[in-house]
Amino acid sequence: MKHSKLLATAFGVAVAGAISFGAQAEEMAAFEIVDGTIPQSLTGTPGDPANGRKIAINRKKGNCLACHVMPIPEEQFHGETGPALDGVGGYSTEAELRMRMVDAKVINEDTMMPSFYKTGQHMVLKSFEGKTILSAQEVEDVVAYLLTLK
């Protein structure tokens, strides 16, 4: 069994009046990768599937629709570069989904899926430097939503 402990800290500076995205000035949650998954919640708080759905749809947050067809017919312009997510909760575990959201490159180094809970990524907008795209709780919310897709 492959184990690795990761602990990171995200630092962000909010500029008055500026619009900012991602988790700012939030200490990142410690998590353990076990066999290419993250079995434990990042927050210890259950995810909210309704909020996770909102994040997945939000073009400035999760933006899942940019790459995936999803069972969200009221939204237009579903992407097709990633796999369709209808049914993902029936064939993926919570731990697998959490790993994909945190850092999909751990599973597939060639993936174009962004790491939603990782800092230090290359070629990001200045407004994202040192920040994660989603907070730890937002990751948990999206995972909870994806698990409802069976």
Phi and psi restraints in degrees (value plus and minus 20) as a CYANA .aco file:
   2 LYS   PHI    -111.3   -71.3
   2 LYS   PSI     103.4   143.4
   3 HIS   PHI    -141.3  -101.3
   3 HIS   PSI     121.8   161.8
   4 SER   PHI    -170.4  -130.4
   4 SER   PSI     117.7   157.7
   5 LYS   PHI    -119.6   -79.6
   5 LYS   PSI     112.4   152.4
   6 LEU   PHI    -142.5  -102.5
   6 LEU   PSI     111.6   151.6
   7 LEU   PHI    -159.4  -119.4
   7 LEU   PSI     105.9   145.9
   8 ALA   PHI    -158.4  -118.4
   8 ALA   PSI     142.5   182.5
   9 THR   PHI    -146.5  -106.5
   9 THR   PSI     111.0   151.0
  10 ALA   PHI    -117.4   -77.4
  10 ALA   PSI     109.8   149.8
  11 PHE   PHI    -135.0   -95.0
  11 PHE   PSI     113.3   153.3
  12 GLY   PHI    -162.9  -122.9
  12 GLY   PSI     129.2   169.2
  13 VAL   PHI    -138.2   -98.2
  13 VAL   PSI     101.3   141.3
  14 ALA   PHI    -106.0   -66.0
  14 ALA   PSI     112.4   152.4
  15 VAL   PHI    -121.7   -81.7
  15 VAL   PSI     110.3   150.3
  16 ALA   PHI     -75.4   -35.4
  16 ALA   PSI     108.9   148.9
  17 GLY   PHI      63.1   103.1
  17 GLY   PSI     -28.1    11.9
  18 ALA   PHI    -105.9   -65.9
  18 ALA   PSI     126.6   166.6
  19 ILE   PHI    -106.8   -66.8
  19 ILE   PSI     110.3   150.3
  20 SER   PHI    -153.1  -113.1
  20 SER   PSI     130.9   170.9
  21 PHE   PHI    -143.5  -103.5
  21 PHE   PSI     138.2   178.2
  22 GLY   PHI      69.7   109.7
  22 GLY   PSI     152.3   192.3
  23 ALA   PHI     -98.5   -58.5
  23 ALA   PSI     108.3   148.3
  24 GLN   PHI    -139.5   -99.5
  24 GLN   PSI     125.2   165.2
  25 ALA   PHI      27.4    67.4
  25 ALA   PSI      13.7    53.7
  26 GLU   PHI    -136.2   -96.2
  26 GLU   PSI     107.3   147.3
  27 GLU   PHI     -89.3   -49.3
  27 GLU   PSI     109.4   149.4
  28 MET   PHI     -91.1   -51.1
  28 MET   PSI     126.7   166.7
  29 ALA   PHI     -91.9   -51.9
  29 ALA   PSI     121.5   161.5
  30 ALA   PHI     -96.1   -56.1
  30 ALA   PSI     121.8   161.8
  31 PHE   PHI    -167.2  -127.2
  31 PHE   PSI     138.0   178.0
  32 GLU   PHI    -136.9   -96.9
  32 GLU   PSI     110.0   150.0
  33 ILE   PHI    -113.6   -73.6
  33 ILE   PSI     103.5   143.5
  34 VAL   PHI    -145.0  -105.0
  34 VAL   PSI      95.3   135.3
  35 ASP   PHI      30.8    70.8
  35 ASP   PSI      24.7    64.7
  36 GLY   PHI      53.8    93.8
  36 GLY   PSI      -1.7    38.3
  37 THR   PHI    -153.0  -113.0
  37 THR   PSI     146.9   186.9
  38 ILE   PHI    -139.4   -99.4
  38 ILE   PSI      74.6   114.6
  39 PRO   PHI     -89.1   -49.1
  39 PRO   PSI     -49.4    -9.4
  40 GLN   PHI    -119.8   -79.8
  40 GLN   PSI     124.6   164.6
  41 SER   PHI     -75.2   -35.2
  41 SER   PSI     124.9   164.9
  42 LEU   PHI     -91.7   -51.7
  42 LEU   PSI     -43.6    -3.6
  43 THR   PHI    -139.1   -99.1
  43 THR   PSI     -39.3     0.7
  44 GLY   PHI      59.5    99.5
  44 GLY   PSI     -19.9    20.1
  45 THR   PHI    -131.2   -91.2
  45 THR   PSI     110.9   150.9
  46 PRO   PHI     -78.6   -38.6
  46 PRO   PSI     126.0   166.0
  47 GLY   PHI     -93.1   -53.1
  47 GLY   PSI     133.4   173.4
  48 ASP   PHI    -122.7   -82.7
  48 ASP   PSI      85.4   125.4
  49 PRO   PHI     -78.2   -38.2
  49 PRO   PSI     -55.9   -15.9
  50 ALA   PHI     -84.8   -44.8
  50 ALA   PSI     -63.1   -23.1
  51 ASN   PHI     -89.1   -49.1
  51 ASN   PSI     -56.6   -16.6
  52 GLY   PHI     -80.2   -40.2
  52 GLY   PSI     -59.1   -19.1
  53 ARG   PHI     -83.2   -43.2
  53 ARG   PSI     -63.3   -23.3
  54 LYS   PHI     -81.2   -41.2
  54 LYS   PSI     -61.5   -21.5
  55 ILE   PHI     -86.4   -46.4
  55 ILE   PSI     -62.5   -22.5
  56 ALA   PHI     -80.6   -40.6
  56 ALA   PSI     -56.5   -16.5
  57 ILE   PHI     -99.0   -59.0
  57 ILE   PSI     -51.9   -11.9
  58 ASN   PHI     -82.6   -42.6
  58 ASN   PSI      97.3   137.3
  59 ARG   PHI     -88.4   -48.4
  59 ARG   PSI     -32.8     7.2
  60 LYS   PHI    -129.0   -89.0
  60 LYS   PSI     -11.8    28.2
  61 LYS   PHI    -145.9  -105.9
  61 LYS   PSI    -122.2   -82.2
  62 GLY   PHI     -88.8   -48.8
  62 GLY   PSI     -65.1   -25.1
  63 ASN   PHI      32.5    72.5
  63 ASN   PSI      16.8    56.8
  64 CYS   PHI     -78.4   -38.4
  64 CYS   PSI     -52.2   -12.2
  65 LEU   PHI     -86.3   -46.3
  65 LEU   PSI     -35.8     4.2
  66 ALA   PHI     -84.6   -44.6
  66 ALA   PSI     -49.5    -9.5
  67 CYS   PHI    -142.8  -102.8
  67 CYS   PSI     -38.0     2.0
  68 HIS   PHI    -142.1  -102.1
  68 HIS   PSI     121.0   161.0
  69 VAL   PHI     -98.4   -58.4
  69 VAL   PSI     112.2   152.2
  70 MET   PHI    -152.2  -112.2
  70 MET   PSI     136.7   176.7
  71 PRO   PHI     -96.8   -56.8
  71 PRO   PSI      40.7    80.7
  72 ILE   PHI    -151.5  -111.5
  72 ILE   PSI      55.0    95.0
  73 PRO   PHI     -83.8   -43.8
  73 PRO   PSI     -43.4    -3.4
  74 GLU   PHI     -94.1   -54.1
  74 GLU   PSI     -32.4     7.6
  75 GLU   PHI    -118.9   -78.9
  75 GLU   PSI     118.6   158.6
  76 GLN   PHI    -112.7   -72.7
  76 GLN   PSI     147.6   187.6
  77 PHE   PHI      41.6    81.6
  77 PHE   PSI      40.5    80.5
  78 HIS   PHI     -99.5   -59.5
  78 HIS   PSI     116.9   156.9
  79 GLY   PHI     -98.7   -58.7
  79 GLY   PSI     145.9   185.9
  80 GLU   PHI    -153.6  -113.6
  80 GLU   PSI      -5.0    35.0
  81 THR   PHI    -101.2   -61.2
  81 THR   PSI     -45.5    -5.5
  82 GLY   PHI    -126.2   -86.2
  82 GLY   PSI     150.8   190.8
  83 PRO   PHI     -88.0   -48.0
  83 PRO   PSI     131.9   171.9
  84 ALA   PHI     -82.2   -42.2
  84 ALA   PSI     122.0   162.0
  85 LEU   PHI    -118.8   -78.8
  85 LEU   PSI     -22.0    18.0
  86 ASP   PHI     -82.5   -42.5
  86 ASP   PSI      99.6   139.6
  87 GLY   PHI      73.5   113.5
  87 GLY   PSI     -22.8    17.2
  88 VAL   PHI     -78.1   -38.1
  88 VAL   PSI     -51.9   -11.9
  89 GLY   PHI     -91.3   -51.3
  89 GLY   PSI     -33.3     6.7
  90 GLY   PHI    -110.8   -70.8
  90 GLY   PSI     -39.5     0.5
  91 TYR   PHI    -141.7  -101.7
  91 TYR   PSI     -24.3    15.7
  92 SER   PHI    -138.9   -98.9
  92 SER   PSI     124.8   164.8
  93 THR   PHI    -106.4   -66.4
  93 THR   PSI     144.7   184.7
  94 GLU   PHI     -77.7   -37.7
  94 GLU   PSI     -63.0   -23.0
  95 ALA   PHI     -84.4   -44.4
  95 ALA   PSI     -58.3   -18.3
  96 GLU   PHI     -87.5   -47.5
  96 GLU   PSI     -65.3   -25.3
  97 LEU   PHI     -83.4   -43.4
  97 LEU   PSI     -60.1   -20.1
  98 ARG   PHI     -82.1   -42.1
  98 ARG   PSI     -62.9   -22.9
  99 MET   PHI     -81.8   -41.8
  99 MET   PSI     -64.9   -24.9
 100 ARG   PHI     -80.9   -40.9
 100 ARG   PSI     -59.1   -19.1
 101 MET   PHI     -90.8   -50.8
 101 MET   PSI     -62.7   -22.7
 102 VAL   PHI     -87.1   -47.1
 102 VAL   PSI     -74.2   -34.2
 103 ASP   PHI    -180.6  -140.6
 103 ASP   PSI      69.9   109.9
 104 ALA   PHI     -83.3   -43.3
 104 ALA   PSI     -40.4    -0.4
 105 LYS   PHI     -88.0   -48.0
 105 LYS   PSI     -38.3     1.7
 106 VAL   PHI     -84.5   -44.5
 106 VAL   PSI     -54.4   -14.4
 107 ILE   PHI    -106.3   -66.3
 107 ILE   PSI     -62.8   -22.8
 108 ASN   PHI    -161.8  -121.8
 108 ASN   PSI      82.7   122.7
 109 GLU   PHI     -84.2   -44.2
 109 GLU   PSI     -37.0     3.0
 110 ASP   PHI    -115.2   -75.2
 110 ASP   PSI     -17.7    22.3
 111 THR   PHI     -85.0   -45.0
 111 THR   PSI     129.9   169.9
 112 MET   PHI    -115.8   -75.8
 112 MET   PSI     -19.7    20.3
 113 MET   PHI     -87.5   -47.5
 113 MET   PSI     111.8   151.8
 114 PRO   PHI     -91.6   -51.6
 114 PRO   PSI     136.6   176.6
 115 SER   PHI    -108.2   -68.2
 115 SER   PSI      94.4   134.4
 116 PHE   PHI    -103.9   -63.9
 116 PHE   PSI     -35.1     4.9
 117 TYR   PHI    -155.8  -115.8
 117 TYR   PSI      42.3    82.3
 118 LYS   PHI    -171.5  -131.5
 118 LYS   PSI     122.7   162.7
 119 THR   PHI    -130.0   -90.0
 119 THR   PSI     152.1   192.1
 120 GLY   PHI      58.8    98.8
 120 GLY   PSI       1.7    41.7
 121 GLN   PHI     -97.7   -57.7
 121 GLN   PSI     134.1   174.1
 122 HIS   PHI    -107.6   -67.6
 122 HIS   PSI     131.6   171.6
 123 MET   PHI      34.0    74.0
 123 MET   PSI      34.4    74.4
 124 VAL   PHI    -131.3   -91.3
 124 VAL   PSI     136.3   176.3
 125 LEU   PHI     -78.2   -38.2
 125 LEU   PSI     128.9   168.9
 126 LYS   PHI     -74.9   -34.9
 126 LYS   PSI     -54.3   -14.3
 127 SER   PHI     -87.2   -47.2
 127 SER   PSI     -34.8     5.2
 128 PHE   PHI    -123.8   -83.8
 128 PHE   PSI     -26.8    13.2
 129 GLU   PHI     -79.8   -39.8
 129 GLU   PSI     110.3   150.3
 130 GLY   PHI      53.2    93.2
 130 GLY   PSI      -8.5    31.5
 131 LYS   PHI    -146.1  -106.1
 131 LYS   PSI     138.3   178.3
 132 THR   PHI    -113.9   -73.9
 132 THR   PSI     139.1   179.1
 133 ILE   PHI     -92.4   -52.4
 133 ILE   PSI     -64.1   -24.1
 134 LEU   PHI    -139.2   -99.2
 134 LEU   PSI     134.4   174.4
 135 SER   PHI     -97.7   -57.7
 135 SER   PSI     147.6   187.6
 136 ALA   PHI     -78.2   -38.2
 136 ALA   PSI     -62.3   -22.3
 137 GLN   PHI     -89.1   -49.1
 137 GLN   PSI     -55.9   -15.9
 138 GLU   PHI     -83.8   -43.8
 138 GLU   PSI     -58.6   -18.6
 139 VAL   PHI     -79.2   -39.2
 139 VAL   PSI     -67.3   -27.3
 140 GLU   PHI     -81.4   -41.4
 140 GLU   PSI     -57.8   -17.8
 141 ASP   PHI     -86.1   -46.1
 141 ASP   PSI     -63.5   -23.5
 142 VAL   PHI     -85.6   -45.6
 142 VAL   PSI     -61.4   -21.4
 143 VAL   PHI     -79.1   -39.1
 143 VAL   PSI     -65.2   -25.2
 144 ALA   PHI     -80.0   -40.0
 144 ALA   PSI     -60.2   -20.2
 145 TYR   PHI     -85.7   -45.7
 145 TYR   PSI     -68.4   -28.4
 146 LEU   PHI     -78.9   -38.9
 146 LEU   PSI     -53.8   -13.8
 147 LEU   PHI     -86.4   -46.4
 147 LEU   PSI     -39.0     1.0
 148 THR   PHI    -100.4   -60.4
 148 THR   PSI     -33.6     6.4
 149 LEU   PHI    -105.0   -65.0
 149 LEU   PSI      67.5   107.5
